[in-house]
Amino acid sequence: MKPIQTLLSFLLFVSFAGAQQTPPTKPAEISTPAAATSAPAKQAAPTPIEDLPDTASAAKPQPTGATAILDTTLGRLTCRFFDKQAPLAVANFIGLANGTKDYTDPATNKPMHHHRYFDGTTFHRVIPGFMIQGGDPTGTGMGGPGYQFKNEPDPNLNFDIPGRLAMANAGPDTNGSQFFITELPQPPLNQGYTIFGQCDDASVEVVKAIARVERDGQDKPLTPVVLEHVTIVREGEPIPPAPPVAQKPVSTTTPATQPQTK
């Protein structure tokens, strides 16, 4: 896959906002090392130990909450929640996944009770080298649960590693049900989207497979990639056995391009 050459920003909108939800993206900056010179560089004096930064206080947050098991037609995604950093997003996802949170069906506009929200939905937008996005029962990128909640930014929690699980939104404090999982670090997204989980290395490989299925001009898979079932596993509970993978990925044959801003 050729590296992305353009910088485009685009927003994701829920059904009641009337436009598609989409996190913006930016290609990784390529730096050129300074040319070597014949004169040796002057060696800096060593920094006294007492002046070194306190790395312990700047440690990255670690997920400590329950684990979400997302079984898809292309494999299993295993992500642990940042329950301390994003309690609203975590509680919302768990409630929708387990059917304990009421919502409005975006297709029928009817209130729903005791119904598992995510099971049977699809990943409606996938971009190689960027992310996969789901959480919309309509499969259009415009559906949501009929409510919104605020962002939960954490200055120490950013898109600096692959496998971040985050809320898609239409701007600050417009989170609902749509989420995305990153394939690579995405610094341009920092502090604009609530990160509420971290997926493991095996899951990132599944993200890569999903992101590379054949898709249309709006980055929607031509063959639906279905999120068949979401299981929330609490501390001490066993991980359920993985179901067989029903579908094999079909790699895209054309370079990835970013859709136009909605």
Steps between C-alpha positions, in 0.01 A plus 500: 500500500634841405526752782220757522616821328222742590374658818123501525272569793148368511234479772271221608138592565233292667154451347346796676789720381438392140852419385746215526729457799866486400821563695743722305834361395850621424794308351806445711754775455818389325813664629836515325809467719737793495796461266817375662783746535869440512541685827412288804207623704577654834406255772252633752573476867315214671179596678522469878286216631306735725393705195359207303120495451284284722396236249284318752264799532467519120419130454233422244159400637428129490157341447367356824134435423305211356587346163284522190508198267380600153449192282483593132474306176873567452621411847501602864578844643599506867510842665532601865328815627652818643233510771679766706573736210169465311228374738211646295610341173575167667165485682320598179669229292442231764135600542432493126693175455318319781157643421471672839494854355190634323539669164299611198522273196642724225319301229151504653528789749345274764626471860685176568525318834712196593638467147865443417599796284820390325429138411444465125626847409771552240824692458365758260827687436850354469824668388832312473773653716244703693204335677180296486169648615177345624220541751224611260202262465401667172841430345502846344725692736206725597335288768522541876317411823296821521710674762842661540756525778811705560863435409740373765846624398803389699824690430704183554286278276553547127501319166870421529479122460290268280178344625335797667125454548330840485164671459418652162325836521369802310699742712554553872249331730300323225586138582234234455567143388742513207857399575824439314819300551829631363747294299797735552582798725290803400637816671260736313213343695653577841257653752219525243354154562442308821728196526323246718682175426818333379496197270776239509754422227299211358203732468705752303569226245124446470455877458750487214305217333168683534651825371618326183178345376372628167301819552311765307583868452362580845729239662208268573582127460340344193452180700373592849736434790259415780548552872321181596516522877650712779586337832597703806739305722550621856808442715532132585248381240612256229553612142246321276642278224536672166250399232627386160577777253230484235655735249844552353625853429524620142783748461430821317684528170510878483687753716304634796348843449324721748133592437411863450386702799130466555 
